[in-house]
Amino acid sequence: MSEVYFIDTNIFMYASGRGHPLKQPCMRIVRGIASRKISAVTSTEVVQEILHRYIALGKREIAVNSVKGIVALLSPLLAISEEIVLQASKLILEYPSLNARDALHIATMLENNLTHILSVDSHFDLVKEVTRCNPADFTMAR
């Protein structure tokens, strides 16, 4: 059985954003998910981050379209429960480099027995419970 990857916010942001060295690798990942070559999930918190960012940039239509696309691609989204919030608060103390959102991502992964995250954020490398997969180096199983 293939690995299931938690998809971090930055994968979607780079895939849909302007030209950047990570745009193509992130687009390849999104296409891999769409073609079912990559088994993946994401959470309501990831979608909230995307909404927050695009609304802060004054790009409400892009925010709405992004959410629709992600939900269509990865439904059902993993929900954030009380248990996840409490686990995230423990992770924040254990890993001072984690911000609140990333602690929620890790806690969501742990609650759902996930061990691999596709993300450009190298601070996930410090979290012993998960393995970060860098999109620039990621290859899909054939």
C-alpha positions in Angstrom: 0.0 0.0 0.0 1.4 3.4 -0.9 2.2 6.1 1.6 -0.5 8.8 2.4 0.9 12.3 2.4 -0.4 15.2 4.4 -0.3 18.2 2.0 0.9 21.5 3.6 -0.4 24.9 2.7 2.7 25.9 0.8 2.3 23.2 -1.8 -1.0 24.7 -2.9 0.3 28.3 -2.6 3.4 27.7 -4.7 1.5 25.6 -7.3 -1.0 28.4 -7.9 1.4 31.4 -7.4 3.7 33.4 -9.6 6.9 32.1 -11.1 9.2 30.6 -8.4 11.7 27.7 -8.4 9.2 25.6 -6.4 6.2 26.3 -8.6 6.8 23.4 -11.0 7.5 20.8 -8.3 4.4 21.8 -6.4 2.3 21.8 -9.6 3.6 18.3 -10.3 2.5 17.2 -6.8 -1.0 18.6 -7.3 -1.3 16.9 -10.7 -0.1 13.7 -9.1 -2.8 13.9 -6.5 -5.4 14.7 -9.2 -4.3 11.7 -11.2 -4.2 9.5 -8.1 -0.5 8.8 -8.4 -0.1 10.4 -5.0 -2.3 9.4 -2.0 -2.9 12.5 -0.1 -5.0 14.3 2.5 -5.1 17.8 4.0 -7.0 19.5 6.7 -9.5 22.3 7.3 -6.7 24.3 8.9 -4.7 24.2 5.6 -7.7 25.6 3.8 -8.2 28.2 6.4 -4.5 29.3 5.9 -5.1 29.7 2.2 -8.3 31.7 2.7 -6.5 33.9 5.2 -3.6 34.6 2.9 -5.6 35.4 -0.2 -8.1 37.5 1.7 -5.1 39.4 3.3 -3.9 40.1 -0.3 -7.3 41.3 -1.3 -7.8 38.3 -3.6 -11.2 37.0 -2.5 -12.1 35.4 -5.7 -8.8 33.4 -5.8 -9.4 32.4 -2.2 -12.9 31.0 -3.0 -11.7 29.2 -6.2 -8.7 27.8 -4.3 -10.9 26.4 -1.6 -13.3 24.9 -4.1 -10.4 23.2 -5.9 -8.8 21.8 -2.8 -12.1 20.4 -1.5 -12.8 18.8 -4.9 -9.3 17.4 -5.0 -9.0 16.1 -1.4 -12.5 15.7 0.1 -13.1 14.9 2.8 -10.8 17.3 4.6 -9.4 16.2 8.0 -11.2 18.2 10.8 -9.5 19.8 13.8 -10.9 18.4 17.0 -10.3 19.2 20.6 -7.9 16.4 20.9 -5.9 17.8 18.0 -5.8 21.3 19.6 -4.6 19.8 22.9 -1.9 17.7 21.1 -0.8 20.8 19.2 -0.3 22.7 22.4 2.0 19.9 23.7 3.9 20.0 20.4 4.4 23.7 20.7 6.2 23.2 24.0 8.2 20.2 22.7 9.2 21.9 19.4 9.8 25.6 19.9 10.4 26.1 16.2 6.8 25.2 15.4 4.3 27.9 14.9 0.7 27.3 16.0 -0.6 26.3 12.5 2.3 23.9 11.9 1.7 22.3 15.3 -1.9 21.8 14.3 -0.8 20.1 11.1 1.5 17.7 13.0 -1.2 17.0 15.6 -3.7 16.4 12.8 -1.3 14.0 11.2 -0.6 12.1 14.5 -4.4 11.9 15.2 -4.9 10.3 11.8 -1.8 8.0 11.9 0.0 9.9 9.1 3.8 10.1 9.1 4.7 11.9 5.9 4.2 15.6 5.0 4.8 17.2 1.7 6.1 20.7 2.6 8.8 23.2 1.7 9.1 24.1 5.5 12.4 22.6 6.7 11.4 23.1 10.4 9.3 20.0 10.1 12.6 18.1 9.8 13.1 18.7 13.5 9.8 16.9 14.4 10.8 13.2 15.1 7.2 11.9 14.7 7.0 12.9 11.0 9.0 12.7 7.8 9.0 15.8 5.6 9.2 15.3 1.9 10.6 18.3 0.0 8.6 18.9 -3.2 11.8 19.8 -5.1 13.2 16.2 -4.4 9.9 14.3 -4.4 9.4 11.5 -6.9 6.2 9.7 -7.4 6.0 5.9 -7.3 5.4 4.4 -10.7 
